[in-house]
């Protein structure tokens, strides 16, 4: 029997997690659209964003702030992590990828895997920071508890469904970001330059577009979205760890491919689908098989519909 | 023409003489056991080199095939299963089993573009771990399958104390793998792999059956990796837990191939020495040294050499691709200019 209450609750969880996955997936899809690189390090940049948020939270003692102060605190973490992740992603491009623009795609991918490992190791070191929120530097590798500074109440009162402020936060942050990003890509000068570089870098540079700077900007924006995602992920799931980037990255990449890599609405659709598949599989199958199911979706999509749900053969890339 | 020993011969000859050095070294400095690990990873990386170096297909899930080899060795030999084969037949059987697993993964996915294929192999690596962990009825979950038999060679079964016997067994199997791979490299099949790596369309128009040739590369790599897996399970007398075959192992193998010289056998041997040497000799000895001298790792994450592993792997990959794209010992057959 399908219990409607349980089903709807899982749907809400799935959609919330799906929006977070979608935000990460956009980072993959933008970078892939512009230089055809699976930016392996993206998941780990996301992870470091969560660590920065926890550091800010601990250093400023946000747990003790009042309700209005905590709203300010969340905003501060969002902006801090976004700038940090954007900057980090930009630096990775500058230091590790830019010199390889003319080498084979596989060397670029190998370099990205290297960046992913370096970032993961930085996360491990960060986890050993001598702060109370990081367990005073003990057992650096252990998952960290992210304090739930958002009240865990049900906004629907005693209704049969449970929608928490955290659910609300996910949607109030992600939807404006996605709308803003779509506007930027479609309407602004930078967005036009990005689409031009994605289509043909040589022609774009002949038209006077500073290709490297546009690619750098793409990395920054993708990373910043990952930073936003890291804060809402942490506030929503309340546990972070230095290895969470791999899992989140694989989910988000699957989402990007599912929706059609290079397509923004595709990434959102893919993210929501993966989020719901995960929560439904947790509920109706077994949690331990969820990752296997997501992977099988990835393989089946790649084999039977490599352009994804919304991608066409002549797709408009970001 | 006068015979000149090639780099492969020199490396293997040095490795054969290494136990003599152990006789003079003090017990704490002895290297044989650690070098055995270098041999094991060299075999694994030689397998990866077939698919990634020769055929140009990035495989990020080679550890999964190692796991498949280890677990099939375990299931074929352990006394709690019906087969109960000996060491030699079971080790030999890991090769066709591995090849079959490679075939199963490769057949549907080899049509994919290079970077998509890499992601699929990565995902496969994760899934094999999950499946091994979750199917605990068969695989004993995180306990691993044990005990597993050692070879019986001239009478009684070996134990962990027979250090030199194990050393030369690993050495002999490495030499065997080197010869097999070197002959493949120089065969018609090897040339077809190089050709596909450089230009798939041109190869197709020259009459090479691209899909089939790629699939053979994939299956060969999987077979060699499974062989390495069976061997490692035997020396540990246990398959270990599934997470012993995680993404880190695949990346270690990739580092060996990239740092050593992609597509070069001598390069892979040197790469294995450098990377595994760092990973399981320098780091381990440094940890032991620090513990002996009272430099505590408790409370400070930076003081445990093991915590630097990812950083070393990562930097090795970034720097190798950037500074020495052909590796420490470039392959005999130069890659075409990209």
Interface residues (C-beta under 8 A of the other chain):
Chain A: X36 X37 X38 X96 X99 X100 X102 X103 X104 X105 X106 X107 X109 X110 X111 X113 X114 X115 X116 X117 X118 X119 X120 X121 X122 X124 X125 X127 X128 X137 X138 X140 X141 X246 X250 X253 X257 X288 X289 X291 X292 X295 X296 X298 X299 X302 X303 X306
Chain B: X56 X58 X60 X108 X109 X111 X112 X113 X114 X115 X116 X118 X119 X120 X122 X123 X124 X126 X127 X130 X131 X133 X134 X247 X251 X254 X258 X299 X300 X301 X302 X307 X308 X309 X310 X311 X313 X314 X315 X316 X317 X318 X321 X322 X325 X338
